[in-house]
């Protein structure tokens, strides 16, 4: 069973996604509300997959992605964002962040991305 770290600044989103993903047979080992917490939780739980919101206050998803990849460059990180701006796309591309799903998304598509 894949161990997931769920990162989103919206507590309701974290709770709903956690419930749905666990219903789909995945294990949410930890959650975080920003990029800094994500790095701390990643170090503590070493999940198989990180679902990383991008636009968050204080420490955004770019911070989380960069620092988690510094810890383990092979970590599977899926950027989960509603922001489809050119700037965000450019930054994700520069970070070689190729796994991206845009909100609102189909949950089965996300589960497939996690399991691939």
VOLUMVEX-557936 format. One record per residue: residue in three letters; x, y, z of N, C-alpha, C in turn; residue number from 1. Coordinates in nm, 2 decimals. Layout:
BEGIN
  rest    n_px    n_py    n_pz   ca_px   ca_py   ca_pz    c_px    c_py    c_pz   nr
   Ala       X       Y       Z       X       Y       Z       X       Y       Z  NUM
...
This chain:
BEGIN
  rest    n_px    n_py    n_pz   ca_px   ca_py   ca_pz    c_px    c_py    c_pz   nr
   Unk    0.08   -0.12    0.00    0.00    0.00    0.00    0.09    0.13    0.00    1
   Unk    0.06    0.22   -0.09    0.14    0.34   -0.10    0.11    0.43    0.02    2
   Unk    0.22    0.49    0.07    0.21    0.58    0.18    0.22    0.72    0.13    3
   Unk    0.12    0.81    0.16    0.10    0.94    0.10    0.12    1.05    0.21    4
   Unk    0.19    1.15    0.17    0.20    1.28    0.25    0.11    1.38    0.17    5
   Unk    0.01    1.43    0.24   -0.09    1.52    0.17   -0.06    1.66    0.22    6
   Unk   -0.03    1.76    0.13    0.00    1.89    0.16   -0.10    1.99    0.10    7
   Unk   -0.17    2.06    0.18   -0.27    2.16    0.13   -0.29    2.26    0.25    8
   Unk   -0.30    2.39    0.22   -0.32    2.48    0.33   -0.47    2.49    0.37    9
   Unk   -0.56    2.43    0.30   -0.70    2.43    0.33   -0.74    2.30    0.41   10
   Unk   -0.77    2.31    0.53   -0.80    2.20    0.62   -0.91    2.11    0.57   11
   Unk   -1.02    2.18    0.51   -1.13    2.10    0.46   -1.08    2.02    0.34   12
   Unk   -1.00    2.07    0.25   -0.94    2.00    0.14   -0.86    1.88    0.18   13
   Unk   -0.78    1.90    0.28   -0.69    1.79    0.34   -0.78    1.68    0.39   14
   Unk   -0.88    1.72    0.47   -0.97    1.62    0.53   -1.05    1.54    0.42   15
   Unk   -1.11    1.61    0.33   -1.18    1.54    0.22   -1.10    1.45    0.13   16
   Unk   -0.98    1.51    0.09   -0.89    1.42    0.01   -0.84    1.30    0.08   17
   Unk   -0.81    1.32    0.21   -0.76    1.21    0.29   -0.87    1.10    0.30   18
   Unk   -0.99    1.14    0.33   -1.10    1.04    0.33   -1.12    0.97    0.20   19
   Unk   -1.12    1.04    0.09   -1.14    0.98   -0.04   -1.03    0.89   -0.08   20
   Unk   -0.90    0.93   -0.06   -0.79    0.85   -0.10   -0.78    0.72   -0.01   21
   Unk   -0.81    0.73    0.12   -0.81    0.61    0.20   -0.93    0.52    0.16   22
   Unk   -1.04    0.57    0.12   -1.15    0.49    0.06   -1.10    0.42   -0.07   23
   Unk   -1.01    0.48   -0.14   -0.96    0.42   -0.26   -0.84    0.33   -0.23   24
   Unk   -0.81    0.30   -0.11   -0.71    0.20   -0.07   -0.57    0.26   -0.05   25
   Unk   -0.56    0.39   -0.04   -0.42    0.45   -0.01   -0.41    0.48    0.14   26
   Unk   -0.29    0.49    0.18   -0.26    0.52    0.32   -0.21    0.67    0.34   27
   Unk   -0.28    0.75    0.40   -0.23    0.89    0.43   -0.15    0.88    0.56   28
   Unk   -0.02    0.89    0.55    0.06    0.87    0.67    0.08    1.01    0.75   29
   Unk    0.06    1.12    0.67    0.08    1.25    0.73    0.02    1.36    0.64   30
   Unk    0.00    1.47    0.70   -0.05    1.59    0.62    0.02    1.71    0.67   31
   Unk    0.02    1.81    0.59    0.09    1.94    0.62    0.01    2.05    0.56   32
   Unk    0.03    2.17    0.62   -0.04    2.29    0.57    0.04    2.39    0.49   33
   Unk    0.17    2.36    0.48    0.26    2.44    0.40    0.39    2.37    0.36   34
   Unk    0.47    2.43    0.28    0.59    2.36    0.23    0.69    2.33    0.34   35
   Unk    0.70    2.41    0.45    0.79    2.38    0.56    0.75    2.26    0.64   36
   Unk    0.62    2.26    0.67    0.57    2.14    0.74    0.58    2.01    0.65   37
   Unk    0.56    2.03    0.52    0.58    1.92    0.43    0.72    1.85    0.44   38
   Unk    0.82    1.94    0.44    0.96    1.89    0.45    0.98    1.82    0.59   39
   Unk    0.92    1.87    0.70    0.94    1.81    0.83    0.86    1.68    0.83   40
   Unk    0.74    1.67    0.78    0.67    1.54    0.78    0.73    1.44    0.68   41
   Unk    0.79    1.49    0.57    0.86    1.40    0.48    0.97    1.33    0.55   42
   Unk    1.05    1.41    0.62    1.17    1.36    0.69    1.13    1.26    0.80   43
   Unk    1.01    1.28    0.86    0.97    1.19    0.97    0.90    1.06    0.92   44
   Unk    0.83    1.07    0.81    0.75    0.96    0.77    0.80    0.89    0.64   45
   Unk    0.89    0.95    0.56    0.94    0.90    0.43    0.83    0.83    0.35   46
   Unk    0.73    0.91    0.31    0.62    0.85    0.23    0.66    0.82    0.09   47
   Unk    0.58    0.73    0.02    0.61    0.69   -0.12    0.58    0.80   -0.22   48
   Unk    0.47    0.88   -0.19    0.42    0.98   -0.27    0.39    1.11   -0.19   49
   Unk    0.42    1.23   -0.25    0.38    1.35   -0.19    0.28    1.42   -0.28   50
   Unk    0.17    1.46   -0.23    0.07    1.54   -0.30    0.09    1.68   -0.25   51
   Unk    0.14    1.77   -0.34    0.18    1.90   -0.29    0.10    2.01   -0.36   52
   Unk    0.02    2.08   -0.28   -0.04    2.20   -0.32    0.07    2.30   -0.35   53
   Unk    0.04    2.39   -0.45    0.15    2.49   -0.48    0.13    2.62   -0.41   54
   Unk    0.01    2.68   -0.42   -0.02    2.81   -0.37   -0.06    2.80   -0.22   55
   Unk    0.03    2.83   -0.13    0.01    2.82    0.01    0.08    2.94    0.08   56
   Unk    0.02    2.99    0.19    0.09    3.10    0.26    0.22    3.06    0.33   57
   Unk    0.31    3.16    0.35    0.43    3.14    0.42    0.53    3.06    0.33   58
   Unk    0.52    2.92    0.34    0.61    2.84    0.26    0.53    2.76    0.16   59
   Unk    0.54    2.80    0.03    0.46    2.74   -0.08    0.51    2.61   -0.12   60
   Unk    0.44    2.55   -0.22    0.47    2.42   -0.27    0.61    2.41   -0.34   61
   Unk    0.65    2.53   -0.40    0.78    2.53   -0.46    0.89    2.50   -0.36   62
   Unk    0.87    2.57   -0.24    0.97    2.55   -0.13    0.97    2.40   -0.09   63
   Unk    0.85    2.34   -0.07    0.84    2.20   -0.03    0.90    2.11   -0.13   64
   Unk    0.87    2.13   -0.26    0.93    2.04   -0.37    1.08    2.05   -0.37   65
   Unk    1.13    2.17   -0.37    1.28    2.19   -0.37    1.35    2.12   -0.25   66
   Unk    1.30    2.14   -0.13    1.36    2.08   -0.02    1.34    1.93    0.00   67
   Unk    1.23    1.88   -0.04    1.21    1.74   -0.04    1.30    1.67   -0.14   68
   Unk    1.31    1.73   -0.26    1.40    1.67   -0.36    1.55    1.68   -0.32   69
   Unk    1.58    1.78   -0.24    1.72    1.78   -0.18    1.74    1.67   -0.09   70
   Unk    1.64    1.62   -0.01    1.65    1.51    0.08    1.65    1.38    0.00   71
   Unk    1.56    1.37   -0.10    1.55    1.24   -0.18    1.51    1.28   -0.32   72
   Unk    1.61    1.29   -0.41    1.58    1.34   -0.55    1.48    1.24   -0.62   73
   Unk    1.47    1.12   -0.58    1.38    1.02   -0.65    1.24    1.02   -0.59   74
   Unk    1.21    1.10   -0.50    1.07    1.10   -0.44    0.97    1.14   -0.55   75
   Unk    0.86    1.07   -0.54    0.75    1.10   -0.64    0.67    1.21   -0.57   76
   Unk    0.67    1.32   -0.64    0.59    1.44   -0.59    0.49    1.47   -0.70   77
   Unk    0.36    1.48   -0.67    0.26    1.53   -0.76    0.21    1.66   -0.72   78
   Unk    0.23    1.76   -0.80    0.19    1.90   -0.78    0.04    1.90   -0.80   79
   Unk   -0.04    1.95   -0.70   -0.18    1.96   -0.71   -0.22    2.11   -0.70   80
   Unk   -0.26    2.17   -0.81   -0.28    2.31   -0.81   -0.40    2.36   -0.90   81
   Unk   -0.46    2.47   -0.86   -0.56    2.53   -0.95   -0.49    2.64   -1.03   82
   Unk   -0.36    2.67   -1.00   -0.29    2.78   -1.07   -0.23    2.73   -1.20   83
   Unk   -0.29    2.78   -1.31   -0.24    2.74   -1.44   -0.17    2.85   -1.51   84
   Unk   -0.12    2.95   -1.43   -0.05    3.07   -1.49    0.08    3.03   -1.55   85
   Unk    0.13    3.11   -1.65    0.25    3.09   -1.72    0.37    3.08   -1.62   86
   Unk    0.37    3.17   -1.52    0.47    3.18   -1.42    0.48    3.05   -1.34   87
   Unk    0.37    3.00   -1.30    0.37    2.87   -1.22    0.42    2.76   -1.31   88
   Unk    0.37    2.75   -1.43    0.41    2.65   -1.53    0.56    2.65   -1.55   89
   Unk    0.62    2.77   -1.56    0.76    2.79   -1.59    0.84    2.74   -1.47   90
   Unk    0.80    2.78   -1.35    0.87    2.74   -1.22    0.87    2.59   -1.21   91
   Unk    0.75    2.53   -1.23    0.74    2.38   -1.22    0.83    2.31   -1.32   92
   Unk    0.84    2.36   -1.44    0.92    2.31   -1.55    1.07    2.32   -1.51   93
   Unk    1.11    2.44   -1.46    1.25    2.46   -1.42    1.29    2.36   -1.30   94
   Unk    1.19    2.33   -1.22    1.22    2.23   -1.11    1.21    2.09   -1.15   95
   Unk    1.18    2.07   -1.28    1.17    1.93   -1.34    1.05    1.86   -1.27   96
   Unk    0.95    1.94   -1.24    0.83    1.88   -1.17    0.73    1.85   -1.28   97
   Unk    0.73    1.73   -1.33    0.65    1.69   -1.44    0.51    1.63   -1.40   98
   Unk    0.50    1.58   -1.28    0.37    1.53   -1.24    0.29    1.64   -1.18   99
   Unk    0.18    1.68   -1.26    0.10    1.79   -1.22   -0.05    1.75   -1.24  100
   Unk   -0.13    1.78   -1.15   -0.28    1.77   -1.17   -0.34    1.90   -1.13  101
   Unk   -0.44    1.94   -1.21   -0.50    2.07   -1.19   -0.64    2.05   -1.12  102
   Unk   -0.66    2.14   -1.02   -0.79    2.14   -0.95   -0.89    2.21   -1.04  103
   Unk   -1.02    2.17   -1.05   -1.07    2.05   -0.99   -1.03    1.93   -1.07  104
   Unk   -1.00    1.82   -1.01   -0.95    1.70   -1.09   -1.04    1.58   -1.06  105
   Unk   -1.03    1.48   -1.15   -1.10    1.35   -1.13   -1.02    1.27   -1.03  106
   Unk   -1.08    1.22   -0.93   -1.01    1.15   -0.82   -0.94    1.02   -0.88  107
   Unk   -1.01    0.95   -0.97   -0.95    0.83   -1.03   -0.83    0.86   -1.11  108
   Unk   -0.82    0.98   -1.17   -0.70    1.02   -1.24   -0.58    1.03   -1.14  109
   Unk   -0.61    1.10   -1.03   -0.51    1.12   -0.93   -0.46    0.98   -0.87  110
   Unk   -0.56    0.89   -0.84   -0.52    0.76   -0.79   -0.43    0.69   -0.89  111
   Unk   -0.47    0.70   -1.02   -0.38    0.63   -1.12   -0.24    0.69   -1.12  112
   Unk   -0.23    0.83   -1.11   -0.10    0.89   -1.11   -0.02    0.84   -0.99  113
   Unk   -0.08    0.83   -0.87   -0.02    0.78   -0.75    0.04    0.64   -0.77  114
   Unk   -0.04    0.55   -0.83   -0.01    0.41   -0.84    0.08    0.38   -0.96  115
   Unk    0.10    0.47   -1.05    0.19    0.44   -1.17    0.34    0.44   -1.13  116
